[in-house]
C-alpha cells in the first residue's frame, strides 16, 4: 500500500519582535480599490520613467564629457 504524497508544510513567518505571522493567502482585490489605486500607480510609473530617463541622460552627458577630455 503506497502512501499519499505529502503536501508541503506552511512555514510561519516571524517578525522582528519574534511573534509569528500566519502565511497570508493571496488576497483578491475589489474593483473599487483597484480603480482608486490605479491613478497612484500611473503617477508612480511616470515618476519611475522620469527618473530612469534622467539617469540615462546624465550617463550620456558623462560619456560625452569623458570622450572630450
N, CA, C and O of each residue as an XYZ file, in Angstrom:
276
protein
N       0.841     -1.178      0.000
C       0.000      0.000      0.000
C       0.893      1.251      0.000
O       1.726      1.418      0.892
N       0.723      2.116     -0.984
C       1.584      3.299     -1.088
C       0.997      4.452     -0.275
O      -0.213      4.561     -0.076
N       1.893      5.289      0.173
C       1.459      6.445      0.956
C       1.040      7.566      0.015
O       1.564      7.700     -1.090
N       0.100      8.355      0.469
C      -0.332      9.517     -0.298
C       0.789     10.554     -0.278
O       1.491     10.682      0.725
N       0.964     11.295     -1.373
C       2.023     12.314     -1.381
C       1.747     13.376     -0.321
O       0.607     13.792     -0.113
N       2.798     13.793      0.328
C       2.649     14.788      1.385
C       2.612     16.188      0.790
O       3.335     16.506     -0.155
N       1.766     16.997      1.360
C       1.712     18.394      0.962
C       2.837     19.145      1.651
O       3.179     18.830      2.790
N       3.419     20.133      0.981
C       4.484     20.894      1.636
C       3.936     21.641      2.849
O       2.818     22.157      2.825
N       4.730     21.687      3.896
C       4.303     22.383      5.104
C       4.363     23.882      4.892
O       5.232     24.391      4.185
N       3.440     24.571      5.507
C       3.490     26.027      5.505
C       4.333     26.462      6.679
O       4.104     26.050      7.816
N       5.288     27.280      6.400
C       6.173     27.763      7.447
C       5.697     29.142      7.871
O       5.550     30.045      7.047
N       5.462     29.289      9.158
C       5.015     30.584      9.673
C       6.184     31.556      9.663
O       7.291     31.217     10.083
N       5.933     32.748      9.187
C       6.963     33.774      9.186
C       7.018     34.428     10.558
O       6.023     34.447     11.282
N       8.154     34.953     10.908
C       8.278     35.665     12.173
C       8.633     37.108     11.893
O       9.281     37.429     10.898
N       8.200     37.957     12.778
C       8.529     39.369     12.666
C       9.789     39.635     13.461
O      10.333     38.733     14.097
N      10.253     40.873     13.426
C      11.464     41.211     14.170
C      11.255     41.090     15.669
O      12.213     40.870     16.411
N      10.016     41.229     16.127
C       9.757     41.100     17.561
C       9.650     39.644     17.982
O       9.583     39.344     19.174
N       9.634     38.734     17.010
C       9.582     37.318     17.330
C       8.193     36.725     17.282
O       8.044     35.507     17.388
N       7.173     37.549     17.125
C       5.827     36.995     17.043
C       5.628     36.373     15.668
O       6.178     36.853     14.677
N       4.855     35.324     15.614
C       4.668     34.633     14.340
C       3.527     35.260     13.564
O       2.553     35.753     14.134
N       3.671     35.227     12.272
C       2.656     35.758     11.370
C       2.223     34.613     10.483
O       3.055     33.970      9.843
N       0.930     34.354     10.438
C       0.429     33.273      9.590
C       0.643     33.651      8.134
O       0.511     34.821      7.773
N       0.973     32.679      7.294
C       1.147     32.989      5.873
C      -0.155     33.525      5.286
O      -1.225     32.949      5.485
N      -0.047     34.626      4.568
C      -1.248     35.243      4.002
C      -1.613     34.564      2.699
O      -0.764     34.327      1.839
N      -2.871     34.261      2.571
C      -3.357     33.714      1.309
C      -3.399     34.844      0.294
O      -3.429     36.020      0.658
N      -3.401     34.488     -0.949
C      -3.474     35.501     -1.993
C      -4.801     36.242     -1.850
O      -5.873     35.644     -1.932
N      -4.709     37.540     -1.635
C      -5.905     38.339     -1.391
C      -6.476     38.821     -2.719
O      -5.744     39.287     -3.592
N      -7.780     38.702     -2.855
C      -8.447     39.242     -4.032
C      -8.778     40.695     -3.754
O      -9.251     41.037     -2.670
N      -8.532     41.536     -4.723
C      -8.772     42.959     -4.531
C     -10.047     43.348     -5.240
O     -10.342     42.871     -6.335
N     -10.788     44.210     -4.607
C     -12.052     44.636     -5.189
C     -11.788     45.602     -6.341
O     -10.780     46.309     -6.351
N     -12.699     45.626     -7.307
C     -12.530     46.568     -8.427
C     -12.497     48.021     -7.967
O     -11.836     48.855     -8.585
N     -13.209     48.326     -6.883
C     -13.211     49.708     -6.386
C     -11.825     50.106     -5.885
O     -11.363     51.216     -6.152
N     -11.163     49.206     -5.162
C      -9.828     49.549     -4.660
C      -8.823     49.627     -5.800
O      -7.911     50.453     -5.768
N      -8.981     48.773     -6.807
C      -8.087     48.850     -7.964
C      -8.271     50.163     -8.711
O      -7.296     50.777     -9.144
N      -9.522     50.594     -8.862
C      -9.782     51.854     -9.550
C      -9.235     53.029     -8.751
O      -8.723     53.993     -9.321
N      -9.345     52.944     -7.431
C      -8.866     54.024     -6.573
C      -7.339     54.125     -6.621
O      -6.788     55.226     -6.613
N      -6.661     52.987     -6.670
C      -5.201     52.997     -6.640
C      -4.567     53.113     -8.021
O      -3.363     53.349     -8.123
N      -5.349     52.954     -9.081
C      -4.764     52.985    -10.424
C      -4.194     54.358    -10.762
O      -3.184     54.456    -11.458
N      -4.832     55.414    -10.276
C      -4.302     56.754    -10.534
C      -2.939     56.919     -9.876
O      -2.037     57.520    -10.460
N      -2.784     56.393     -8.670
C      -1.493     56.471     -7.992
C      -0.446     55.646     -8.721
O       0.717     56.042     -8.804
N      -0.858     54.497     -9.252
C       0.090     53.640     -9.949
C       0.579     54.315    -11.227
O       1.768     54.256    -11.541
N      -0.318     54.948    -11.960
C       0.077     55.645    -13.187
C       1.042     56.782    -12.847
O       2.027     56.994    -13.554
N       0.760     57.507    -11.773
C       1.653     58.587    -11.352
C       3.021     58.042    -10.965
O       4.045     58.620    -11.330
N       3.047     56.941    -10.232
C       4.319     56.334     -9.836
C       5.098     55.838    -11.050
O       6.318     55.989    -11.106
N       4.403     55.245    -12.024
C       5.086     54.769    -13.228
C       5.686     55.933    -14.006
O       6.789     55.821    -14.542
N       4.961     57.053    -14.071
C       5.502     58.238    -14.740
C       6.741     58.744    -14.012
O       7.714     59.155    -14.645
N       6.704     58.713    -12.690
C       7.856     59.159    -11.908
C       9.055     58.245    -12.137
O      10.182     58.720    -12.281
N       8.817     56.945    -12.170
C       9.900     55.987    -12.396
C      10.503     56.185    -13.781
O      11.723     56.156    -13.937
N       9.658     56.385    -14.785
C      10.155     56.619    -16.145
C      10.961     57.915    -16.197
O      11.995     57.978    -16.861
N      10.494     58.940    -15.503
C      11.223     60.206    -15.481
C      12.587     60.085    -14.829
O      13.574     60.612    -15.343
N      12.648     59.398    -13.703
C      13.929     59.218    -13.009
C      14.872     58.373    -13.855
O      16.068     58.654    -13.922
N      14.338     57.341    -14.499
C      15.168     56.491    -15.357
C      15.721     57.293    -16.534
O      16.898     57.170    -16.873
N      14.877     58.109    -17.154
C      15.332     58.942    -18.270
C      16.400     59.931    -17.808
O      17.377     60.173    -18.518
N      16.214     60.498    -16.627
C      17.209     61.422    -16.089
C      18.543     60.716    -15.864
O      19.598     61.270    -16.174
N      18.504     59.514    -15.336
C      19.745     58.757    -15.099
C      20.459     58.446    -16.410
O      21.677     58.601    -16.503
N      19.714     58.011    -17.421
C      20.339     57.731    -18.711
C      20.876     59.009    -19.345
O      21.933     58.990    -19.976
N      20.160     60.115    -19.184
C      20.647     61.390    -19.702
C      21.941     61.820    -19.043
O      22.870     62.269    -19.715
N      22.002     61.683    -17.724
C      23.228     62.042    -17.009
C      24.378     61.127    -17.408
O      25.517     61.576    -17.533
N      24.086     59.856    -17.607
C      25.116     58.914    -18.047
C      25.636     59.298    -19.429
O      26.840     59.234    -19.679
N      24.742     59.695    -20.323
C      25.157     60.115    -21.661
C      26.031     61.364    -21.589
O      27.031     61.461    -22.300
N      25.667     62.313    -20.742
C      26.473     63.528    -20.584
C      27.853     63.178    -20.044
O      28.855     63.724    -20.506
N      27.916     62.278    -19.078
C      29.212     61.877    -18.532
C      30.077     61.185    -19.580
O      31.293     61.376    -19.601
N      29.470     60.392    -20.441
C      30.231     59.725    -21.504
C      30.775     60.758    -22.479
O      31.934     60.673    -22.886
N      29.958     61.729    -22.857
C      30.408     62.770    -23.786
C      31.537     63.582    -23.165
O      32.535     63.857    -23.832
N      31.400     63.966    -21.912
C      32.446     64.743    -21.241
C      33.728     63.929    -21.152
O      34.818     64.467    -21.348
N      33.609     62.640    -20.859
C      34.788     61.784    -20.770
C      35.477     61.659    -22.127
O      36.706     61.634    -22.193
N      34.705     61.580    -23.206
C      35.298     61.456    -24.551
C      35.983     62.746    -24.973
O      36.960     62.703    -25.720
N      35.494     63.889    -24.514
C      36.081     65.172    -24.897
C      37.401     65.435    -24.187
O      38.200     66.244    -24.660
N      37.643     64.783    -23.086
C      38.888     65.031    -22.339
C      40.052     64.264    -22.892
O      41.163     64.369    -22.371
